[in-house]
Amino acid sequence: MIAVMSKTKALKNLKKDRHKEVEEVYDMCYAIDMLEKQSEERGIKYGITLAKSVFLLNSNGVSKDEIAQKLNISIDKVKSILDDSIEGSALSSHIE
């Protein structure tokens, strides 16, 4: 009975952790989408799309070196994008 309760509790905790991760990803995507919409109005889409691509590749387990190679950018640029927060000022600093 104790083992069953422990498994149930572990599953509930796992679901909570997974839900938190999903919420964080949703919040990140929402913030990026809002920035992208604002940027499109100003005609500067490339930087937001680049940052979004870096975040999505990284969240899918692609290494920083591979991201730099796939997107044809420097490893320093990848690290800079990943180190920044999701705030508009942080992403807008990568707009070229």
MOUR-V768510 format. One record per backbone hydrogen bond with DSSP energy under -1.0 kcal/mol. NH is the residue of the N-H (numbers start at 1). CO is the residue of the C=O. Records with the same first field share a line. If there is no record, write none. Layout:
NH = CO + CO
//
This chain:
5 = 1
6 = 2
7 = 3
8 = 4
9 = 5
10 = 6
11 = 7
12 = 8
13 = 9
14 = 10
15 = 11
16 = 12
17 = 13
18 = 14
19 = 15
20 = 16
21 = 17
22 = 18
23 = 19
24 = 20
25 = 21
26 = 22
27 = 23
28 = 24
29 = 25
30 = 26
31 = 27
32 = 28
33 = 29
34 = 30
35 = 31
36 = 32
37 = 33
38 = 34
39 = 35
40 = 36
41 = 37
44 = 39
49 = 45
50 = 46
51 = 47
52 = 48
53 = 49
54 = 50
55 = 51
56 = 52
57 = 53
58 = 54
59 = 55
61 = 58
62 = 57
67 = 63
68 = 64
69 = 65
70 = 66
71 = 67
73 = 68
78 = 74
79 = 75
80 = 76
81 = 77
82 = 78
83 = 79
84 = 80
91 = 87
92 = 88
94 = 91
95 = 92
//
